[in-house]
Amino acid sequence: MRLAYGRPLALWLSSTSATARAFAPYHHRTPPKPFLPRLSAFRGGAQHQSYMTSTGADNQQESLDVLRVGLCQFQVTDDKAKNHATCSSYIERAAKDGAQLIVLPEIWASPYATAAFPEYAEELPDTGARDAIATKISMSPSAQVLQNAAMQHKVWLVGGSVAEKDGDQIFNTCLIFNPQGDLVAKHRKVHLFDIDVPGGITFFESDTLSAGSSVTDFDTPWCKIGLGICYDIRFAAYAMLL
């Protein structure tokens, strides 16, 4: 993905896909049609390495103009440990294919079901440097998986989302780690998906989930990145705030 100067990157996470696109929100009244490359589109690690290992000023600029994004999608089971292993293997694959920023899907550590969210929910750390969040990280197996993978593969990791327990509330929460293992951002899904179609589907995330209340973005060496989870993409005003 080649970045246009001064434009942010918007990331949208869902249980069916992870999408990414660079865009200028002031040019759009609604979010643009998302770009969904296959993971195989990011093969060619040798060429990528030449960008990162060159010492010339022009090549250094090239490395910041081009961001290689790995969008991961995988089968989720009701076995959290198995999901952790699958997640780690996909992150490793994306990193080996040259991805610098890796994005995971929504609710990757557990089944996507309102009844399952409380059972699989974990206490997650707030943002902070690696040492500052060490105690809270140790209490969250999913957060440990994400932090370890980001550090091991030296990548920026947008950790999809997991069910988060905070007191009596459950949130649909994304953690973002940098290559040093610092938790640079934390996003709670703002717009919960509640639907009741007569004679069709009825599904209410709000039966067990609470809504987040903040717009989330974070800085990287390439650009500022704004984050949304699934149904957040349906609300143009939210996208334009990123």
KARALIN-V407387 format. One record per run of one state. SS is the DSSP state (~ for helix, > for strand, _ for the rest). FROM is the first residue (numbers start at 1). LEN is the number of residues. Records with the same first field share a line. If there is no record, write none. Layout:
SS: FROM-LEN  FROM-LEN
This chain:
_: 1-1  3-5  14-4  24-1  28-7  36-3  43-2  54-3  67-2  72-8  97-4  104-10  121-1  123-5  129-5  138-3  154-2  159-3  167-2  178-5  189-5  197-5  208-8  220-4  235-1  242-1
>: 2-1  8-6  18-6  35-1  66-1  69-3  101-3  122-1  128-1  156-3  162-5  169-9  183-6  194-3  202-3  216-4  224-6
~: 25-3  39-4  45-9  57-9  80-17  114-7  134-4  141-13  205-3  230-5  236-6
